[in-house]
Each structure stands twice: as structure tokens, then as C-alpha cells.
Amino acid sequence: MITVEGLRKRFGPNLALDGMTFTVRPGHVTGFVGPNGAGKSTTMRVVLGLDAAEEGTALVGGKPYRTLDRPLCHLGSLLDASALQPGRTARNHLLWLAHSQGLPGRRVDEVLELTGLGGVGGRRAGGYSLGMRQRLGIAAALLGDPPALMLDEPFNGMDPEGIIWMRTFLRDLAAHGRAVLVSSHLMSELQGTADHVVVVGRGRVIADASVAQLLAGAANGRITVRSSAIDDAADVLRAAGATVTRNGDGTLTVAGPAAEDVVAALGKAGVPFSEVAAHRATLEDAYLELTRDAVEFRGAAR
Ligand SMILES: Nc1ncnc2c1ncn2[C@@H]1O[C@H](COP(=O)(O)OP(=O)(O)OP(=O)(O)O)[C@@H](O)[C@H]1O
């Protein structure tokens, strides 16, 4: 379990963390999402003791990371996949890390296999693609078989096949009881991976909820109606007190009445319809709605 409570940190005049508070629970993939500069990397650096917060606490299994004996056995992390000696082979990179932590060398071959690098562990890491470096970073994070993992942008640079692999891999780690924190700029990357999401902006938490809750919130009771008589359907539903928006694809988005009332109103008026369904929001919809006011850099509207 990773617990972050009330973290505050300034860089000069810039307040990078402003009361950051959340918990990463075992058995879950927790997405950590927010616009550029929201404070994701700084939070992770504070958890690892690489940056000091002016206020607040960051604990791994109830203790500050710096006080942990053999920390790789408590928390595995990937902050920067390119932070490695390019001349070293991937295998030697991992061996060096394992030995520095008193971990057995045989674990190196296990994590290379686990991350799909079994056949290329003898190659120089400097020749690895970014996607392979991400896998190598995850292999390093798993060396101590830790109960918690913290990965900064692990999808970065991965091809579609790598992204699918990563999603399944992260879910599997959580299914085995690990607490997994994964940061991303892109909510869409986390759909199908995270079951819980912490959305941050300007150094603080904007939303901390299950994916199901976020999606339900974004759908906001809206209903999609498909009809061959779209104008008549819009008229009937407006007359029934609904707010109606026409979509480009020949459907209506209807807000106000429940789905049963929409069906009843259309039926009573004899307006044909082929679909009345609860609006299915994406995580991206939920995210954009939540972070609308928290984007640090936004192109000026023209
Ligand atoms: N070493 C530093 N010196 C000065 N300012 C910093 C430093 N590190 C981070 N910041 C600032 O702190 C704020 C939070 O940055 P941070 O990198 O934690 O955000 P982030 O959510 O990880 O962003 P990104 O998604 O772009 O990586 C930003 O305004 C950033 O400019």
C-alpha cells in the first residue's frame, strides 16, 4: 500500500504539490492522471525520497521509503526508462541492480522472461527501443518481487502490441495482490487497465474514484436516441421537457427524463425509434470534464 497525505512542495514561486492526498490499494491498478505539470512525477519522486516535501507524508507499507530495509523488496518503481548505462547489456544492468540490493542473480533471468526480454537480455541496453526500455524498467522494478509498484508513463513509446501486453501485465500484477500506481497523460491508455483512477491538476486531487463511478458521472443520466424520424423525435422529447442535442451521426442526446419515459413519449406519439440507450461515456470524456479548469498550458482560443 502506498499512502500519500497532504503533500506540499514548491519549486521557487511554483507550487508543484498543493495538498496531494491519495492511497494506492493492494489488488488494484490505480491510474494517476492529469495534465502536464499537474504534479504526478513530483509526487512519485517524493514517495521515493528523491524530492523532499515541505509538508505531508508519503509512506510505503506504512513507512517512509528511505527507512526501508532493501527497498526494492517493498516498492518497485519506473521513473525514467532511459536512465541506464547504454554500454551495459540489459542483463548486466539488472545484475548490477540486484547485487546492489542483496538480491539473488537468478531473479534477473526470471524478470527478463516475465517482461518478454528473455531473448534479448544479452544486447546492449543503449540499442533498445523506448518500448524495450520500458520493459527493462519494469523488469528492474520487479527484481525484489515487491508488493507495490509505481510506474511513471510506462506506455510511453510502446507500439500497439506493447500497449496490449502492458495492459494485461499490469492487470495481472494487481490480480496477484499488488498495489500498482500507473501515471499517464492519456486517460484512454488506462481504459481497460486501471480499475481506480486518481485525477490530479495543479498539485492536488480533483477526483479519486473507481472507473465505474467516473464513467457513470460523465454519462450524467444522458440517453442516446436513434430514430429514422429524428426531427419528430426531437420535437416530441422537447415537448416532454427534455433537453435535446442533435449529434452528427443521426442520433439525439437527451437529458432530463429517464429512459423508460423517453420510450413512453416516443411510443405515445407514434415516432419510430431503433435505439434508446444510456449514453456510454468514455474515460476520456470524464477526464476532460474534470480537468477543464486544471490545465496549466492551454492554447489561446482564437
Ligand atoms: N526540478 C524542478 N524544478 C522546478 N520546477 C519543477 C521541477 N520539477 C517539477 N517542477 C514543476 O512542478 C510542477 C509539477 O511538475 P511534475 O513534473 O510533477 O508534473 P507532471 O504531472 O509529472 O507533468 P508531466 O505529465 O508533464 O510529466 C510543474 O509546474 C513543473 O514545472
The ligand as a Gaussian input file, in Angstrom:
#p B3LYP/6-31G(d) Opt

LIG

0 1
 N       13.112000      20.256000     -10.647000
 C       12.172000      21.175000     -10.836000
 N       12.449000      22.492000     -10.805000
 C       11.486000      23.426000     -10.977000
 N       10.177000      23.142000     -11.200000
 C        9.851000      21.853000     -11.259000
 C       10.804000      20.794000     -11.091000
 N       10.149000      19.613000     -11.197000
 C        8.856000      19.911000     -11.421000
 N        8.664000      21.249000     -11.468000
 C        7.375000      21.930000     -11.659000
 O        6.451000      21.354000     -10.788000
 C        5.177000      21.203000     -11.406000
 C        4.777000      19.739000     -11.370000
 O        5.611000      19.015000     -12.293000
 P        5.547000      17.448000     -12.479000
 O        6.666000      17.074000     -13.388000
 O        5.466000      16.782000     -11.166000
 O        4.160000      17.264000     -13.227000
 P        3.628000      16.029000     -14.060000
 O        2.194000      15.894000     -13.692000
 O        4.501000      14.846000     -13.830000
 O        3.773000      16.554000     -15.529000
 P        4.108000      15.760000     -16.880000
 O        2.849000      15.000000     -17.161000
 O        4.368000      16.837000     -17.838000
 O        5.278000      14.880000     -16.599000
 C        5.316000      21.779000     -12.798000
 O        4.853000      23.095000     -12.800000
 C        6.812000      21.718000     -13.047000
 O        7.210000      22.740000     -13.928000

